[in-house]
Amino acid sequence: MKSTFNRRDFLKTASLGTLSALAAGAPLSGFLASCKGSVQSTADTVILLWMAGGMAHTETFDPKLYTPFEKGLDSNKVLSTFKSIPTVLDGINFSEGLESIAGLMDKGTLIRSYVAADLGHILHSRHQYHWHTCYEPPQTVAAPHIGSWIAQELGPKNPVIPAFINIGQRMTVGEAEELKAFHTAGFLGSEFGPFMIPDPSSGLDAVKPPPGMSFSRFERRNQLYSELLNNNPIGEYGSDYQKESFKRSMEQAYALLKSPEAKAFDLTEEPKESYSIYNTGKFGLGCLMAKRLVEQGARFISVTSEYEPFMGWDTHENGHTRAKDMKKLIDAPIAQLIKDLDKSGHLDRTLIILASEFSRDMVMEGRPGAEVLHQVDQPDVINDIKNYGMHRHFTDGCSVLMFGGGIKKGSVYGKTSDERPCKTIEKPIRVERIHQSIYHALGIDPQKHAIVEGRPFYTTPDGVHKAELELFI
């Protein structure tokens, strides 16, 4: 049976879960089951480069037979709309427009067999929720973001740098409430939630008092807010645990505001030559900020190309042209980020992951055996350039890149078919194993969990999933 779950249903259940978490928080003592130190780590820091909107694997890191545009093309015969280019790995090609990253694949691993979940009618925000929390929505409690689990378990590397920083996603665009549902620490508490930098070009504003407010006035307001929290009875503004967590988050933000490390958020401090390489747009500058934050001791950083419906990688039409433009935004800054961290010696202990919620295909919506309602009208015969590209959501073959942090160098994991549908045919890997591989690199035990409403809530469902050790050196 096909699911009829929609955005409104998702929003209702996500909001209920958030409220439940705020109301039901238990005391910190006995709340969290820590297994820190039971696994030897290969990384201290994580950078997630999030290709929001559905990046087509056949148009990026897993190209197939190239078919140039001409009127009268049979949609079913178009597998890739870009030429293949060689990487530094023999026999491994990328698609045209990713030359800079292709030149660095001897430093990382390419996964070609990520399989996204079957969640019924495909919604970006639902699949993004699943990827970032590892739990399928809806949930009766607010599931923490992977960055929040890491922040809670390992804490900040540098006491004044937030342990979890999210760069590039505004919460004022379409599906904003659904995006907020997973940009949260959930029941772990506000202190482990993301420090949001919607626009890296004005990142310094995030660590300053609001415009028009003096520092002394900001200090006084912060003091009054703390007093307000202290003087209200338990339960009036959430549980005692959640109030204490929120208070600590305010104290951490205040410490950052006064610290010299706040300059890491000021991109005008970057040398001109370096800045110009990264300056391809908001995503590129986000990569630059990530580099600067790693150097200052950040723990988990997410840099997103930003999800906004029908923008960016959300290619419902003009797929070829849009993918071409997106590759111009990501290729140089991602490559430079890897080079800079390698040169400074940080790459060995920094795990970089590039991923997307699912892939795309010109014909199929969903995957073989689990097709869902088509959301894009794709003609059988292409006569207009706007129909040339990957416009439908595809979940059975996605590409993920991993660099640093103990990951193998010059390796390829998994394989997809060279014929439509270009589905995974070797070593399928799902989000649970991706998450456990990240936790493994950081030395976080796979049994890490919290006790919520008297039950264990694991970092990955049921606590049964394991890391994919083949990805590691």
N, C-alpha and C positions, 0 to 999 in steps of 0.2 A: 504494500500500500504506500502511495506517495504521501509524504508529509505535507500538511497545510500550514505548518508553523510559519508565522510571518514576523515582520519587524515589530509590530505592536505586541505580539505574544512574547517575543524575546525581551522587549523593553520592560514589560510588566514583571516577568519573572526575575530578570536581572535586578530590577529595583527592589523587589521583595527580598531577594537574597542579600543585597547590600544593607537594607534595614535590619534584617535578621542578624547579620554579623555585628552591626553596631549595638544592637540591644542585648545580644547574648554573650558578649565577650567574657571569658572567665579570667580569674586572677592569673598573673604571669606565672606564679609558682605552680608547677605541674601542668601548665597549659601547653608547653612546647616540648616535644620529645627530640632532643638533640642527639645526633650521632656524629658530631663533628670529630674529625681526626681518625676515623676508622678506615678511611680510604686515603691513599697517598695521592696528593694533588699534582697535576702537571700545569695548572694555570691559577692565577690569582685574580684575573680580571676578564670580563666578557664584554665584547662589543657585538650587538645584534644589528645588522644592517637589514632593515625591513623593507622589502619591495612590496609596498601596500597596493592591493588592487588586483593581483593575479598576473604574475610575470610568466609569459609563455615559454616553456622550456625549449621548444623547437625554434624559437626566435632569439635565444640567448646562448645558453650553455650546452645545449644538446641538439644541434642543428640536424635537419634531415635534408632530403632532396630539395634543391632550390628550384622554384618555378617563377620566372619573372612575370611581371604584370603584362597582360594584354587582354583586350576585350574578348569575351567568349570563353574565358577559363572555366573549367569544371571545378567547382569548389572542393569536391571530394578528392581531387588530385593534387591540391596544394598543401604541401607539408611544411615548407619553410619559405618565407618571402625574402630571406636574406641569403647571400652567398656565405659559404663556410670560409673561415680563416684558420690557419694553423696556430696551435699553442706551442709552448716550449716542450710539451710532452709529445713524443712520437705517436702519430696516429690519432691524436685527440684534437678535435676542432671546436671552435666556438663560432658564433655567427658574427658577421661583419658588424663593426661598431664597438667591439669589446677587445680591441687590440692590446690595450694597456694591461688589462687583467689577464689576458691570454699569455702575456709575457712573464707572468709571475706564478703560473700554475705549478712550477717546480717547488714552490714554497707551501703548497696546500693540497687539500683533497677535494675532489669534485664528486658529489653524490648525485647520481642520475636516476634514482629510484625512490624518491620520497612519494608516498601515497597519502593523500589527504583523506579525511573521514567522510563517510556517507552521512550527511546530516539532513537528508531530504531536500526540499527546495533550497537551492543554493543562495545564501546571503553572505556577503563579504564579512559583515560584522560578526556573524555567528562563527564562521571559520576562523576569523582572526581571534575571537574569544577562545576558541578551542586551541589554536596554536600557542597562544601566549599563556594560557592557564593549564593546558593539558586536560581540561575537562569539557565535555560536551554540554552546551547550554540546552535547557535551563538547569540551574542548580538551586537547591533550597538555601544554600549559604553562598556568600560572596567568595568565590575561589580566588586565591592570590595569583598575581602575575608571577612568572618565573623570576623576574628581577626582584620581587619582594621576598620570595623564598630565600634567594641568595643573600639579600640584604639582611634578613633576619638571622640566618645561620652563620654567616661570616662577618657581618658588620662592615663598617667602612674601613678601607685601608688607611685612609687619612681621616682623622676624626672630624675635620671641618668640611670635607667634601662629601656630599650626599652619596650614600651607598648605591642608590638607584636613580639614574638620570635618564629622562626621556626627551629626545630632541626632535623637533620638526612636526609634531602632530597638534593641530589646533582642535579645540573642543567646541568650536563654533560653526563647523561645517556640517553637511548632511550626515545623518545617522550619529550625531554627536552624543546622544544619551547612550546609544549602544556601545560606542567607543569608550565612554567613561566606565562602562560595566566591567571592563577588564584592565583598565589603567588604574589599578587599585591594589592595595595590599590586603583587601578583604578583611577576614577575621584576624589577620596577623597584627593589625593596628596601623594607624596613620604614619608612625615613624618609619615604617618600611615601605611606604608608598613612593611613587615616582616624583622626583623633582622635575617639574615640567618646564621645558624651554621651547615654546612654540615656534620661535624664529631665532636661529642662532646668530643672525646678524645684529640682533638687539639683545643678546644673551646677558650682557652686563646688567640690563634693567631688572633681570630676575633676582639679582643679589643686591639691589639697592632699595631704599625706602620708596614708596609710590611717589610719582611726580607731585611736587608741591609740598611734600612732607619733610620736615627737617629730621635729622638723625635723632635729636633729643626727643622730639615728639614721637618718633617711631619707638624709641626705647620706653617711653611712658605708656604708649598704647600696648606694647608687648607685656609690660608689667601688669597693667589693668586686666588684660585678657587672662593672664595666669591666675590672678586673684579671682576672677569670675569662675574659672574652672574649679579652683580650690574650694570656693564657698558654696557651690551648688551640690545638693544631695545626689548620692549615687542613683543613676537611672534617669535623672532629669534630662541630661544631654548624652545619653548612651551609658554603657556600663562603666564601672570604675576603671577596668583595664583599658578600654578604648579612650577614656578621658586622659589617663596617664600617658598613653601612647601618643595622643594628639599633642599633649603638652611637650613631650620630648621632641616631637617633630618641629614644634615652634622654636624650641631651644636650639636645635641643630641648625635651623635656618638662620637664627639670630647669630650663632657663632660664625657661620659662613660669611654673613654680611660684614663682620668686623675683621675677617682674616685676609692676609695678603694673597692667599690662594684664590681668592675671588677673581683675580686677574686672569685666571684660566678661561673665564667666560667672556673675556674682552678680546675679540678677534682682531681689533686694531693693533694689538701688541705683536701680532705675528709679522715676521719679515715679509716685505712686499712680494718677493719672488715666490715664496711658499704660498702666500695668500692667493696669488693669481692662479696657481695650479688648481687649488681647491674651489675656486670661485666659479663654479658652473651653475650655481643656483642655491636654493635653500638646503638641499640635500648635501651638496658638496661642502658647504660651509659647516654643516652638521658633522661631517667626517673630520673636518679641521678641528672643530671643538672637541670631538671625541679624542683626537690625538693629544690635544693639550690637556684634557682631563685625565687621560691615562698617565701622562707624565706627572700629574699632581696627586695621583693615588686614588682614582675613581675605582669602584668595584664592578658595577654593571651599568652599561650605557646602551641605550637603544637609539639608533638614528633611523628615521623613517622617511621614505619618499613621500609620505603622507597619503592617507586614505581620504579621498573626497569623491563621492559617487560620480562616475563618468569622466574622471580626470586621471592623470598619471597612467599607471599600469591598468586601470579599469577601462580596457579598450573594447567598448561595445560597438564602435565603428572606427574607421580610419586606423585599423590596427597596425598596419605596416608603418605608416607615417608616425604614429604615436610612439611605437616601440623604437623607431629610429631616434626620435627626440629624447626619449627617456635614457637611451644608452649614452647619448652625449652628456647627460647630467650625471651619470654614475661612474662611467669608465675611468676617467682620469682621477677623480678624488679617491675612489676605492683603492686603486693601484698605489696612489701616493701615500695613503694611510698605511698600507702594508709596508711600503718602502721605508717610511719614516719610523715606524715602530721597530722594524728590523734593524735599521741603522742605529737607533738609540738603545737597542738591547731589550726593548720591552716586548717584542713579538713572542719570544720564547715562553713568556708567562701570561700572554694575552690571547684568549680564544676569540677569534673573529668568525661570526656566522652570517652568511647572506642567505635569506630565505624569503618565501612568499606564501600566502595562504593556500594557493592552488595554482595550477597552470591554466592554459587556454588551448582551444582547438577551433578550427574553422567550422566544423560540422557537429561535433558531439557535445552535449551538455551533461556533465556528470562523468560517468565512466561506463565501460562495457558491463552490462548486467545490472547497472544501477543508474540508468539514464533518468533524467528529470525533465520537467517542463522547460522548453526552450525559452530563454529570456531575450534572445536577439534574433531578429529576422535576417537570415542569411540566404541569399538567393542561390539556387543550384548552379546558375551560370553567372559569372562575375563580369559586368560591363562597366562598373564604376569603381574608381580607385578606393572609394570609402569602404567598399566591401572586401578589399584585398588585405587580409590580415587575420589574426586569431582573435575572434570576438566572443566565443562561447566559453563557459567555465568548464575546465577539465581537471579531474581530481586523481587520475591514475598514472601520473608520471610528471614529477616536478623536480627541478634542480635545486640543490643546496650546495653552497661553497663553505669550506671551513679552512681557516689558517691559524697557525700558531698554537700555543697552549698544549703541546704534546701531540698534535695531529700529524699524521703521516704527511710527508712531502712528496709531491709528484704522483699522487695516487688517484685512482678512479674507482668508485664504489657503485655497483649496480648498473643496470642497463635497461633501456626502453626499446621497443620495436621500431624498426626503420619504416614500417608500413602503418597506415592508419588502421585503427587508432594507435597512436604512438605511446602505448601503455607500458608500464613496468613489466619486464619479463625475467629479470634476475635481481635477487636480493632486495625485495621490497622493505622499506623502512618507514615507520610511522612516527607520529609526533612523540609518543611515549618514550620510544627508544632514543630519539633526538634529545629530549629533555634529560633522560638519564645519562646520556653521553656527556652533556654539559655539566651535570652534577658530578659525574665521575671525574672529569678534568679538574674540578674545583675541590675534590676530596670530600664531597658531601655524600653520605651513605644513602643507598637507595631506599632504606627504610625510614628516612626522615619523614616526620609527620607531626601534626598537631591534633589535639583532642578537641573536637567540636561537637557540642550537644551530646557528650558522652561517648563519641565514636571517633576512631582514628581517621584523619583526613590526610592522605599521603600526597607527596609532591606529584606523583603520577598515580592514576586510579588503582586502588586496591593494593598498592605497594608490591606488585608482582613483576614489574618491568625492569629490564636490565640495560646497561650501557652496551653499545656496539663497539666492542674492543678492537675490531678490525680497523676502525678509523684511527687508532692511536699507534704511535711509534712502538 
